[in-house]
């Protein structure tokens, strides 16, 4: 079955008859990440990041692609801001490149980098668009990686210093800061599986890194709160998944519990409960080695109260038991239509994730910080790109989000991933998530039909 076969009917793409739940506090937005869009990798005083080093290492990224130029957003800032305004985007979630403002990760700030992000936030404000800043979207300064990176506790302190710097510099323009984006990916894809920077393949290191990331989140949250003006808010963005056993038997259910522990509970439990799930601690100690990274006070820091939770949702995970690997679980064959990434399309999974967070962890405000899909879009034809699968994906997930709001989940923002086709990490430029097509040879932007759908959806939501 293709994604098109499962496309929602036109009625499912309409704004709820009674108006958008949560209005007027609710805002519709779009999101990007610095290394994926900015380019100007060696300009403006920017230092090297782990993704610069990783992408320039042969065999790490498809086709040898790098983020050296990406979408050239650094040089095309004003035009991209105008594009957002034309698409009626109400909030823009961007990330700050740590090495652009602190080239070696610490020490004297780079004024050109700070000025760029101030221009970005000011330009958004001038156009009536809310800026929301993510401090860490995977681009650790290489200088810190050379000293051990996230495997070393010193990096946590450097992150807190960086957070305080950005709070002082941007606090008058940005009221919502996200400390980390998807620390699970940083820890396990970057340090256990090695598919993302820095490309390490060591499970013991990955587990230690996951802990340091969570503690650094708490340190950064405290640091921001000492410098932000009244009304400033701090949260973290976690990528969450409904985990589905491929068969209804004890072995599959146990495999699903292990996967859930790895991708969901290992982050949610310390953030909201101040403790790691005991079943996963025992599994790691049995399969990986002693979990000895925790020091006195660490878990209190990791569970520092947050003002909101960012939820990145793309797909469920369908799993089955496996003899391989520390977790003894693997992905099963998809049972639903898939995106261009091979990820199952299940809008109801967003509804389930939101209710789980609300019911099991905390009834705090939620931002859908990422939601979107890569598809094999057609070419630009007569100045347009038709992407019906992405339109259907967005329509289905907006409908599921509306149901979650009706069911009492306090969702405040929805950010489509992504505003632009961009550098898709190890996939290079082959996978396109944008609602706006980018011709990477010319940097011409062409809004896809999904962008026009989203623009019209926002306009209808505001009229009702």
FISE-831713 format. One line per field, with one value per residue (C-alpha): x, y, z. Coordinates in nm, 2 decimals, always signed. Layout:
X [X|...];
Y [Y|...];
Z [Z|...];
END
This chain:
X [+0.00|+0.14|+0.10|-0.14|-0.37|-0.41|-0.46|-0.73|-1.04|-1.07|-1.30|-1.03|-0.81|-1.06|-1.04|-1.27|-1.62|-1.61|-1.28|-0.93|-0.91|-0.69|-0.72|-0.61|-0.31|-0.23|+0.02|+0.11|+0.48|+0.76|+1.10|+1.46|+1.80|+2.12|+2.35|+2.07|+1.99|+2.25|+2.55|+2.83|+3.02|+3.35|+3.22|+3.14|+3.39|+3.20|+3.40|+3.40|+3.13|+3.12|+2.88|+3.14|+3.40|+3.15|+3.02|+3.37|+3.46|+3.43|+3.15|+2.96|+2.70|+2.52|+2.69|+2.96|+2.71|+2.79|+2.62|+2.88|+2.62|+2.29|+2.01|+2.24|+2.00|+2.28|+2.29|+1.93|+1.78|+1.56|+1.41|+1.34|+1.17|+0.95|+0.87|+0.76|+0.54|+0.38|+0.30|+0.13|+0.37|+0.30|+0.60|+0.95|+1.16|+1.52|+1.84|+2.15|+2.48|+2.69|+3.02|+2.88|+2.86|+3.14|+3.38|+3.57|+3.27|+3.38|+3.57|+3.51|+3.19|+3.19|+3.01|+2.93|+2.75|+2.55|+2.46|+2.32|+2.08|+1.97|+1.89|+1.70|+1.49|+1.44|+1.33|+1.08|+0.94|+0.91|+0.70|+0.48|+0.64|+0.73|+1.10|+1.16|+1.53|+1.68|+2.03|+2.15|+2.05|+2.35|+2.63|+2.87|+3.19|+3.46|+3.70|+3.49|+3.46|+3.84|+3.84|+3.59|+3.26|+2.94|+3.12|+3.30|+3.12|+3.31|+3.09|+2.79|+2.94|+3.03|+2.68|+2.54|+2.78|+2.66|+2.30|+2.35|+2.52|+2.23|+1.98|+2.15|+2.19|+1.85|+1.62|+1.46|+1.36|+1.31|+1.08|+1.09|+1.42|+1.46|+1.78|+1.83|+1.66|+1.62|+1.90|+1.81|+1.95|+2.26|+2.34|+2.25|+2.26|+2.57|+2.75|+2.61|+2.51|+2.74|+2.51|+2.52|+2.80|+3.04|+3.01|+3.11|+3.00|+3.02|+2.71|+2.87|+2.97|+2.62|+2.46|+2.70|+2.64|+2.26|+2.30|+2.53|+2.29|+2.00|+2.21|+2.33|+1.97|+1.91|+2.22|+2.12|+1.76|+1.89|+2.14|+1.87|+1.64|+1.91|+1.93|+1.59|+1.34|+1.01|+0.80|+1.09|+1.02|+1.25|+1.18|+1.34|+1.24|+1.21|+1.14|+0.87|+0.73|+0.44|+0.60|+0.39|+0.47|+0.45|+0.27|+0.06|+0.27|+0.49|+0.82|+0.70|+0.55|+0.87|+1.06|+0.83|+0.88|+1.26|+1.23|+0.99|+1.24|+1.52|+1.35|+1.08|+1.11|+1.49|+1.44|+1.09|+1.15|+1.45|+1.30|+0.97|+1.04|+1.40|+1.49|+1.58|+1.35|+1.49|+1.43|+1.65|+1.92|+1.93|+1.94|+2.22|+2.42|+2.38|+2.45|+2.67|+2.85|+2.81|+2.59|+2.82|+2.78|+2.53|+2.66|+2.49|+2.25|+2.25|+1.90|+1.77|+1.92|+1.79|+1.44|+1.46|+1.10|+1.04|+0.78|+0.68|+0.77|+0.86|+0.74|+0.89|+0.66|+0.71|+0.60|+0.54|+0.80|+0.69|+0.92|+1.00|+1.25|+1.61|+1.91|+2.14|+2.25|+2.22|+1.84|+1.75|+1.49|+1.47|+1.23|+0.96|+0.82|+0.59|+0.21|+0.11|+0.19|+0.54|+0.72|+1.03|+1.23|+1.05|+0.87|+0.51|+0.24|+0.01|-0.14|-0.32|+0.02|+0.06|-0.27|-0.15|+0.19|+0.03|-0.22|+0.05|+0.26|-0.04|-0.17|+0.15|+0.40|+0.28|-0.02|+0.21|+0.20|+0.33|+0.48|+0.47|+0.83|+0.86|+0.61|+0.65|+0.76|+1.00|+0.85|+0.98|+0.83|+0.78|+0.98|+0.91|+0.66|+0.53|+0.66|+0.49|+0.55|+0.26|+0.32|-0.02|+0.13|+0.28|-0.05|-0.23|+0.03|-0.01|-0.39|-0.40|-0.17|-0.34|-0.67|-0.51|-0.36|-0.71|-0.85|-0.57|-0.66|-1.02|-0.92|-0.75|-0.39|-0.25|-0.08|+0.04|+0.23|+0.26|+0.58|+0.59|+0.92|+1.05|+1.01|+1.27|+1.42|+1.76|+2.07|+1.91|+2.20|+2.35|+2.10|+2.25|+2.02|+1.84|+1.55|+1.33|+1.12|+1.04|+0.71|+0.92|+1.12|+1.49|+1.69|+2.03|+2.21|+2.04|+1.89|+1.55|+1.27|+0.93|+0.64|+0.50|+0.13|+0.17|+0.29|-0.01|-0.24|-0.07|-0.10|-0.47|-0.53|-0.38|-0.60|-0.91|-0.83|-0.79|-1.12|-1.34];
Y [+0.00|+0.35|+0.66|+0.79|+0.49|+0.60|+0.96|+1.13|+1.25|+1.62|+1.66|+1.55|+1.84|+2.10|+2.31|+2.17|+2.32|+2.47|+2.64|+2.53|+2.40|+2.60|+2.92|+3.19|+3.08|+2.81|+2.90|+2.72|+2.72|+2.57|+2.45|+2.41|+2.34|+2.54|+2.29|+2.18|+2.52|+2.79|+2.71|+2.96|+2.69|+2.88|+3.23|+3.49|+3.35|+3.02|+2.73|+2.37|+2.14|+1.76|+1.76|+1.95|+1.68|+1.39|+1.51|+1.56|+1.20|+0.98|+0.73|+0.89|+1.09|+0.99|+1.11|+1.28|+1.57|+1.83|+2.12|+2.37|+2.56|+2.38|+2.62|+2.93|+3.06|+3.26|+3.48|+3.46|+3.54|+3.83|+3.65|+3.34|+3.56|+3.71|+3.36|+3.26|+3.56|+3.49|+3.14|+3.28|+3.11|+3.23|+3.08|+2.98|+2.73|+2.76|+2.63|+2.83|+2.68|+2.66|+2.69|+3.00|+3.19|+3.01|+2.88|+2.65|+2.59|+2.82|+3.15|+3.47|+3.49|+3.55|+3.88|+3.81|+3.49|+3.66|+3.94|+3.69|+3.54|+3.88|+3.98|+3.65|+3.70|+4.07|+4.00|+3.75|+3.99|+4.26|+4.03|+3.92|+3.58|+3.43|+3.32|+2.99|+2.90|+2.55|+2.56|+2.22|+2.05|+1.82|+2.06|+2.03|+2.24|+2.00|+2.15|+2.01|+1.67|+1.66|+1.68|+1.39|+1.56|+1.46|+1.16|+1.41|+1.59|+1.91|+1.95|+1.98|+2.29|+2.44|+2.39|+2.57|+2.86|+2.87|+2.86|+3.16|+3.35|+3.30|+3.38|+3.71|+3.80|+3.68|+3.69|+4.01|+3.87|+3.50|+3.39|+3.02|+2.82|+2.45|+2.31|+1.99|+1.85|+1.47|+1.38|+1.01|+1.07|+1.24|+0.97|+0.65|+0.73|+0.93|+0.71|+0.36|+0.30|+0.56|+0.68|+1.04|+1.26|+1.20|+0.85|+0.65|+0.29|+0.20|+0.13|+0.20|+0.55|+0.61|+0.53|+0.76|+1.04|+1.00|+1.08|+1.37|+1.52|+1.51|+1.66|+1.93|+2.00|+2.07|+2.28|+2.48|+2.53|+2.67|+2.89|+3.03|+3.11|+3.32|+3.55|+3.54|+3.82|+3.74|+3.53|+3.34|+2.96|+2.66|+2.31|+2.01|+1.84|+1.46|+1.24|+1.00|+0.69|+0.45|+0.11|-0.17|-0.54|-0.71|-1.01|-1.05|-1.29|-1.27|-1.25|-0.96|-0.77|-0.80|-0.68|-0.38|-0.30|-0.30|-0.07|+0.16|+0.17|+0.26|+0.53|+0.67|+0.59|+0.63|+1.00|+1.06|+0.90|+1.10|+1.43|+1.38|+1.13|+1.19|+0.82|+0.59|+0.29|+0.00|-0.26|-0.06|+0.00|-0.38|-0.45|-0.21|-0.33|-0.69|-0.62|-0.31|-0.28|-0.08|+0.23|+0.44|+0.78|+0.90|+1.12|+1.28|+1.55|+1.45|+1.32|+1.62|+1.83|+1.61|+1.65|+2.03|+2.14|+2.26|+2.50|+2.29|+1.97|+1.96|+1.65|+1.54|+1.29|+1.12|+0.75|+0.44|+0.17|-0.18|-0.44|-0.80|-1.00|-1.04|-1.23|-0.94|-0.63|-0.52|-0.47|-0.80|-0.62|-0.51|-0.33|-0.55|-0.51|-0.22|-0.28|+0.07|+0.29|+0.45|+0.78|+0.81|+0.73|+0.39|+0.52|+0.40|+0.67|+0.67|+1.00|+0.84|+0.77|+1.14|+1.13|+0.83|+0.98|+1.31|+1.13|+0.91|+1.21|+1.38|+1.08|+0.91|+1.19|+1.55|+1.76|+2.05|+2.26|+2.07|+2.20|+1.97|+2.08|+1.86|+1.67|+1.60|+1.36|+1.30|+1.19|+1.16|+1.48|+1.55|+1.82|+2.19|+2.22|+2.56|+2.71|+2.46|+2.13|+1.90|+1.68|+1.52|+1.26|+1.53|+1.72|+1.41|+1.35|+1.70|+1.68|+1.36|+1.47|+1.80|+1.61|+1.39|+1.69|+1.85|+1.53|+1.55|+1.91|+1.81|+1.53|+1.78|+1.78|+2.14|+2.17|+2.53|+2.50|+2.29|+2.31|+2.14|+1.98|+2.13|+2.48|+2.40|+2.10|+2.08|+1.88|+1.57|+1.45|+1.12|+1.11|+1.42|+1.60|+1.29|+1.31|+1.61|+1.70|+2.06|+2.22|+2.45|+2.30|+2.41|+2.39|+2.33|+2.44|+2.78|+2.81|+2.90|+2.84|+2.71|+2.65|+2.31|+2.24|+2.13|+2.48|+2.63|+2.38|+2.47|+2.85|+2.81|+2.59|+2.85|+3.12|+2.92|+2.84|+3.21|+3.30|+3.07];
Z [+0.00|-0.08|+0.12|-0.14|-0.09|+0.27|+0.20|+0.41|+0.24|+0.18|+0.48|+0.71|+0.61|+0.73|+1.04|+1.32|+1.28|+1.63|+1.56|+1.65|+2.01|+2.23|+2.02|+2.05|+2.26|+2.00|+1.73|+1.40|+1.31|+1.11|+1.22|+1.10|+1.24|+1.20|+1.03|+0.80|+0.66|+0.74|+0.53|+0.57|+0.75|+0.74|+0.75|+1.01|+1.27|+1.30|+1.44|+1.33|+1.46|+1.49|+1.19|+0.98|+1.07|+1.03|+0.69|+0.55|+0.65|+0.34|+0.36|+0.64|+0.44|+0.12|-0.19|+0.02|+0.08|+0.35|+0.51|+0.39|+0.19|+0.27|+0.20|+0.23|+0.49|+0.65|+0.34|+0.25|+0.59|+0.49|+0.19|+0.41|+0.67|+0.41|+0.28|+0.63|+0.66|+0.32|+0.44|+0.75|+0.98|+1.34|+1.52|+1.40|+1.58|+1.49|+1.64|+1.74|+1.62|+1.93|+1.73|+1.55|+1.88|+2.07|+1.81|+2.05|+2.28|+2.55|+2.61|+2.42|+2.22|+1.85|+1.80|+1.43|+1.53|+1.81|+1.57|+1.32|+1.57|+1.69|+1.33|+1.29|+1.61|+1.54|+1.18|+1.30|+1.56|+1.29|+1.08|+1.37|+1.40|+1.74|+1.76|+1.96|+2.00|+2.04|+2.20|+2.09|+1.77|+1.74|+1.63|+1.92|+1.87|+1.75|+2.00|+2.28|+2.10|+2.08|+2.46|+2.49|+2.40|+2.58|+2.73|+2.96|+3.24|+3.16|+2.85|+3.07|+3.24|+2.91|+2.78|+3.09|+3.02|+2.66|+2.77|+3.00|+2.72|+2.49|+2.76|+2.82|+2.45|+2.33|+2.64|+2.54|+2.20|+2.26|+2.54|+2.49|+2.49|+2.42|+2.57|+2.37|+2.06|+2.07|+2.32|+2.24|+1.89|+2.01|+2.26|+2.08|+1.71|+1.76|+2.01|+2.00|+1.63|+1.49|+1.21|+1.32|+1.44|+1.61|+1.47|+1.78|+1.82|+2.18|+2.39|+2.72|+2.60|+2.46|+2.79|+2.97|+2.71|+2.76|+3.13|+3.07|+2.82|+3.07|+3.35|+3.11|+3.04|+3.40|+3.44|+3.13|+3.26|+3.58|+3.40|+3.17|+3.46|+3.63|+3.32|+3.14|+3.21|+3.37|+3.14|+2.99|+2.95|+2.92|+2.80|+2.62|+2.29|+2.30|+2.00|+2.12|+1.96|+2.02|+2.02|+1.86|+1.90|+1.55|+1.71|+2.01|+2.22|+2.52|+2.34|+2.11|+2.41|+2.60|+2.29|+2.27|+2.64|+2.58|+2.28|+2.47|+2.76|+2.52|+2.31|+2.55|+2.92|+2.94|+2.88|+3.02|+3.35|+3.46|+3.33|+3.51|+3.79|+3.87|+3.82|+3.54|+3.47|+3.67|+3.40|+3.16|+3.42|+3.48|+3.11|+3.04|+3.34|+3.21|+2.85|+2.84|+3.17|+3.49|+3.48|+3.69|+3.54|+3.80|+4.08|+4.38|+4.27|+3.90|+3.89|+4.08|+3.80|+3.52|+3.67|+3.71|+3.65|+3.29|+3.16|+2.86|+2.69|+2.32|+2.14|+1.81|+1.65|+1.31|+1.33|+1.55|+1.59|+1.50|+1.66|+1.71|+1.92|+1.80|+1.93|+1.83|+2.01|+2.38|+2.35|+2.17|+1.96|+1.60|+1.36|+1.20|+0.85|+0.82|+0.84|+0.73|+0.44|+0.47|+0.40|+0.18|+0.50|+0.53|+0.84|+0.90|+0.87|+1.17|+1.27|+1.56|+1.71|+1.78|+1.97|+2.17|+2.25|+2.37|+2.59|+2.74|+2.84|+2.98|+3.17|+3.28|+3.33|+3.35|+3.24|+3.14|+2.82|+2.51|+2.19|+1.89|+1.80|+1.49|+1.27|+0.90|+0.64|+0.35|+0.02|-0.33|-0.45|-0.82|-1.00|-1.01|-1.30|-1.41|-1.08|-0.86|-0.68|-0.61|-0.30|-0.22|+0.02|+0.24|+0.23|+0.35|+0.62|+0.76|+0.74|+0.93|+1.20|+1.25|+1.29|+1.55|+1.73|+1.74|+1.90|+2.17|+2.25|+2.28|+2.51|+2.74|+2.64|+2.67|+2.33|+2.26|+1.93|+1.62|+1.41|+1.07|+0.99|+0.79|+0.64|+0.37|+0.20|+0.36|+0.45|+0.60|+0.81|+0.70|+0.41|+0.26|+0.01|-0.10|+0.14|+0.13|+0.43|+0.34|+0.26|+0.05|-0.24|-0.26|-0.58|-0.42|-0.74|-0.76|-0.41|-0.56|-0.32|-0.44|-0.20|-0.25|-0.25|+0.12|+0.20|+0.04|+0.22|+0.55|+0.48|+0.39|+0.70|+0.93|+0.76|+0.81|+1.17|+1.24|+1.07|+1.27];
END
